[in-house]
Structure formats: structure tokens, C-alpha cells
Amino acid sequence: MLKEYLESIKDIADKNEPTHRAFLQKLLTSLKDNFNKEFKIEHEPKRDKKGGQPDFRVSFQGLNIGYVENKKAGTKLDRLLKSDQILKYLELNQNLMLTDYLNFVWVGKDENNEPWIKNKISIASLDEPSKPLKPTPQTERDLIEFFRGFFQL
């Protein structure tokens, strides 16, 4: 799963943000299938009544599980926590995943209703995808375990 994903995005540094979203959606689908095959991953779901439209919506039988917001490769995801866009998405659902294709930052809200990082993982660095990369089985297991919490009901 992870090897195929990294091979499919090997030219990520040369492309804009949406170019590789189909590969990201395929990875998200593979990950969620480890936990619940009935979860649905929607790319560019309908705009919410509050005006938000994250890149992906994760749902189960109509219940919103969380959102995934995709940014350009190399984006410093930690710096986005207090941006208007991310604050709006956290109002829609406090289960939010930020990614630049290679790094994943799981965001929620703390007891003061402020954004906080629940966890984060890096599967490769920006210079690695262009090289033939063979992720270790441990990296794939770590990624699956990382998403376990995100895909909880």
C-alpha cells in the first residue's frame, strides 16, 4: 500500500497541490479499510452550511467522522493550526487530518477549545519520493496505527 502510494507521487515536488489527490484518496481508502470498510471517503464534499469545504470527508452511515485537508508538498502543517481555514474546519468537526502528502498531522481541540496536535507522522521527506523508495513494513504499520484513532467513531 505505502510503496505504491510513494511511487505514484514521486514527482510531487514539481506539481501543485491537487495533482496527486487521487493517489491520496486511494491511500486513505486503503487505510480506512483496515478498520471499517463501510467508512466513506468523499473527495471535495458539498460545502457545509457554515461555509467550509475540506478536501476530503470521512463518514459512516451519514455520520461525519472527520475531515482531511490537503496542502502543497513541503507546507509547514504545524503553522496552519490557527489559520481561519483550519479554525473553521475544526468548528465543523474536531477530528481533522492535515497532510502535505508525506506528513500527516492529526488535529483536534483542547479543553480550552484551542487547536492542538493529537499526533503526527512523516512517511518520507520531500527529497525522497523522487528516489526509488522502499518503505519498511514498520513504516506502513506505524501509519496504519496512526490512523486508527482518526477513524474511530
C-alpha positions as CSV (number, residue, x, y, z in Angstrom):
1,M,0.0,0.0,0.0
2,L,2.6,2.6,1.1
3,K,5.2,1.7,-1.5
4,E,2.6,2.1,-4.3
5,Y,1.5,5.4,-2.9
6,L,5.0,6.8,-2.7
7,E,5.8,5.6,-6.2
8,S,2.7,7.3,-7.5
9,I,3.6,10.7,-6.0
10,K,7.4,10.6,-6.8
11,D,7.2,13.8,-8.8
12,I,5.3,15.7,-6.0
13,A,7.8,18.5,-5.6
14,D,7.2,19.6,-9.2
15,K,3.4,19.6,-9.1
16,N,0.6,21.7,-7.5
17,E,-1.5,20.6,-4.5
18,P,-4.5,18.9,-6.3
19,T,-2.4,16.9,-8.8
20,H,-1.9,13.8,-6.6
21,R,-5.2,13.9,-4.7
22,A,-6.5,10.7,-6.4
23,F,-3.5,8.8,-5.0
24,L,-4.1,10.3,-1.6
25,Q,-7.7,9.2,-1.7
26,K,-6.6,5.7,-2.6
27,L,-4.2,5.7,0.3
28,L,-6.9,6.9,2.7
29,T,-9.3,4.3,1.4
30,S,-6.7,1.6,2.0
31,L,-6.1,2.8,5.5
32,K,-9.8,3.0,6.4
33,D,-10.3,-0.5,5.1
34,N,-8.1,-1.7,7.9
35,F,-10.7,-0.5,10.4
36,N,-14.1,-0.3,8.7
37,K,-14.8,-1.0,5.0
38,E,-18.1,0.8,5.3
39,F,-16.5,4.2,6.0
40,K,-16.8,6.5,3.0
41,I,-14.1,8.8,1.8
42,E,-15.6,11.7,-0.2
43,H,-13.3,14.0,-2.3
44,E,-14.4,17.6,-2.2
45,P,-17.7,17.1,-0.4
46,K,-20.5,19.6,-0.6
47,R,-19.8,22.9,1.1
48,D,-21.0,22.8,4.7
49,K,-23.7,25.3,5.8
50,K,-21.0,27.2,7.7
51,G,-19.0,27.6,4.5
52,G,-16.3,25.0,5.0
53,Q,-15.2,22.6,2.3
54,P,-12.3,20.5,3.3
55,D,-10.7,18.3,0.6
56,F,-12.0,15.0,2.0
57,R,-14.8,14.0,4.3
58,V,-14.8,10.7,6.2
59,S,-18.3,9.4,7.1
60,F,-20.1,6.3,8.3
61,Q,-23.8,5.9,7.5
62,G,-24.1,9.6,7.1
63,L,-22.3,10.4,10.3
64,N,-19.3,12.8,9.8
65,I,-16.2,11.1,11.3
66,G,-13.7,13.7,10.3
67,Y,-12.1,15.8,7.6
68,V,-8.8,15.6,5.7
69,E,-7.2,18.8,4.4
70,N,-4.5,18.5,1.8
71,K,-1.8,21.1,1.3
72,K,1.1,21.5,-1.2
73,A,4.1,19.3,-0.5
74,G,6.5,21.0,1.9
75,T,3.9,23.1,3.7
76,K,4.7,23.5,7.4
77,L,1.5,22.0,8.6
78,D,2.0,22.9,12.3
79,R,1.9,26.6,11.3
80,L,-1.6,26.3,10.0
81,L,-3.3,25.4,13.3
82,K,-4.6,28.9,13.9
83,S,-5.4,29.9,10.3
84,D,-9.0,30.9,9.6
85,Q,-9.5,27.9,7.3
86,I,-8.4,25.3,9.9
87,L,-10.3,27.0,12.7
88,K,-13.4,26.9,10.5
89,Y,-12.9,23.2,9.8
90,L,-12.5,22.4,13.5
91,E,-15.9,24.1,14.1
92,L,-17.4,21.6,11.6
93,N,-15.7,18.6,13.2
94,Q,-13.0,18.4,15.8
95,N,-11.4,15.4,14.1
96,L,-9.1,16.9,11.4
97,M,-6.1,15.5,9.5
98,L,-3.7,17.8,7.7
99,T,-1.4,16.4,5.1
100,D,1.2,17.6,2.5
101,Y,1.2,14.0,1.1
102,L,4.3,13.0,3.1
103,N,3.4,14.3,6.6
104,F,0.2,13.8,8.5
105,V,-0.8,16.0,11.4
106,W,-3.9,14.9,13.4
107,V,-5.6,18.0,14.9
108,G,-8.4,18.4,17.4
109,K,-9.3,20.9,20.1
110,D,-8.1,21.0,23.7
111,E,-10.0,21.7,26.9
112,N,-9.8,25.5,26.1
113,N,-11.3,24.9,22.7
114,E,-8.0,25.7,21.1
115,P,-6.5,23.7,18.2
116,W,-3.9,21.2,19.3
117,I,-1.9,18.4,17.6
118,K,-3.0,15.0,18.8
119,N,-0.3,13.2,16.8
120,K,1.8,13.4,13.7
121,I,3.8,11.1,11.4
122,S,6.1,11.5,8.5
123,I,6.3,8.7,5.9
124,A,9.1,10.3,3.7
125,S,10.9,13.6,3.2
126,L,10.3,15.8,0.2
127,D,13.6,14.8,-1.5
128,E,12.9,11.0,-1.0
129,P,9.8,10.4,-3.3
130,S,11.9,11.1,-6.4
131,K,14.2,8.3,-5.5
132,P,13.2,4.7,-5.6
133,L,11.8,4.3,-2.0
134,K,11.0,1.1,-0.3
135,P,9.3,1.9,3.0
136,T,9.9,-0.6,5.7
137,P,6.9,-2.7,6.8
138,Q,7.3,-0.9,10.2
139,T,6.6,2.5,8.5
140,E,3.4,1.1,7.0
141,R,2.3,-0.5,10.3
142,D,3.0,2.9,12.1
143,L,0.9,4.7,9.5
144,I,-2.0,2.2,10.0
145,E,-1.7,2.6,13.8
146,F,-1.6,6.4,13.5
147,F,-4.9,6.4,11.5
148,R,-6.6,4.0,14.0
149,G,-7.5,6.9,16.3
150,F,-8.6,9.1,13.4
151,F,-11.0,6.5,12.1
152,Q,-12.7,5.9,15.5
153,L,-16.4,6.6,15.7
